[in-house]
Amino acid sequence: MIQLKQISKTYASGGRLVHALKDIQLHVTKGEIFGIIGHSGAGKSTLIRTINLLERPSTGQVVVDGVDMTALSQSKLQEERRSIGMIFQHFNLLSSLTVRENIAFPLRLAKRPKDAVKRRVDELIGLVGLQEHADKFPAQLSGGQKQRVGIARALATDPKVLLCDEATSALDPQTTQSILSLLLEINRRLHITIVLITHEMQVIRSICDRVAVLDSGEIVETGLVADVFLKPQHRTTRDFVAQVSELPEIAQGSTDGMSGRTQVRITFIGEQTYEPVLYHTMKEKNVPFAILQGTISRLKDVPYGQLVVELHASGGEAERTIAALREQGLDVEVLKHG
Ligand SMILES: Nc1ncnc2c1ncn2[C@@H]1O[C@H](COP(=O)(O)OP(=O)(O)OP(=O)(O)O)[C@@H](O)[C@H]1O
């Protein structure tokens, strides 16, 4: 649905050049929710704004649904942008217009007939749950309600893609979750491809299918959220995962008192999270064990669990037990052994 091909962006600022994006390659598939995570200044805003060419890349090509956005004339670009909605951290609503008028705004720009505008606006107000607030002005709304107006306005022209620029960063955790649930519902019901940028791993974990990690203008890691989350490769990714990790890091190093024992981290994903695989394998191998830490959580709608377990086994016996656990499809990482 979206292809970014060798995108670079360089700004001239105060007599020097800032390389905000360096050779970005990205392919967002139709219907997915794709997250881009990075620290402040990593280039997230610049990157998401190149997709609808609010920011024109210095080099490279942006293709959305088969259309080379970078090759369009200004008027064609305006037209094409109607198929790409966008929402913003600070909502960007027009303060002198009511909720209804804000949502109608892009439809009026597109010169849609009055009765069609009214019908569409009513539909959108229902979709985002603002029936009781339709005639209020933005100043009379909470942050979450303002973002619902922003979402309705972005969807007005039936876009294929919705870009979310730190859409929940100005909201409290509870409101964030309600907006994320709304985005997920929109993705599922309307089959709209969503690209979001954030600095919060919680956002990625809640609704994204795939994620790219941006660091100093470069993509340093990309993949399915479950893979990136459970097996982060890059230091920056590990920092983000640590933001939401329920398990404290196990101290490395000392193996004092561990003679004859092996400490492992076991990751369960999907339905196996609820199966007694660990119990059965240990019983079969006749290996006693102690659970030192444990957690169950979710990645979007996939449950996963992590346990830190001390096996009362070492050497060949520990290896055979670990192999049996892996045969059951569990991910087992040896933390330390005596
Ligand atoms: N218009 C501009 N002129 C000059 N430099 C810019 C401009 N816009 C962005 N930059 C620089 O480009 C780099 C990337 O900025 P960008 O806003 O894309 O990062 P970000 O990851 O979105 O950060 P934040 O989360 O703080 O918004 C930064 O070094 C920034 O200072």
The ligand as an ORCA input file, in Angstrom:
! r2SCAN-3c Opt
* xyz 0 1
  N      12.033     22.347      9.361
  C      13.175     21.910      9.873
  N      14.320     22.600      9.720
  C      15.489     22.153     10.214
  N      15.624     21.014     10.920
  C      14.522     20.281     11.117
  C      13.241     20.690     10.622
  N      12.324     19.758     10.991
  C      12.990     18.805     11.673
  N      14.308     19.117     11.761
  C      15.356     18.311     12.399
  O      15.281     17.002     11.875
  C      15.499     16.013     12.908
  C      14.282     15.098     12.980
  O      13.169     15.844     13.456
  P      11.691     15.204     13.629
  O      10.799     16.304     14.121
  O      11.310     14.500     12.396
  O      11.970     14.147     14.801
  P      10.907     13.399     15.732
  O      11.424     12.019     15.903
  O       9.537     13.563     15.186
  O      11.055     14.200     17.085
  P       9.926     14.597     18.179
  O       9.421     13.295     18.757
  O      10.672     15.424     19.179
  O       8.859     15.359     17.444
  C      15.770     16.810     14.177
  O      17.155     16.915     14.324
  C      15.144     18.151     13.906
  O      15.794     19.157     14.640
*
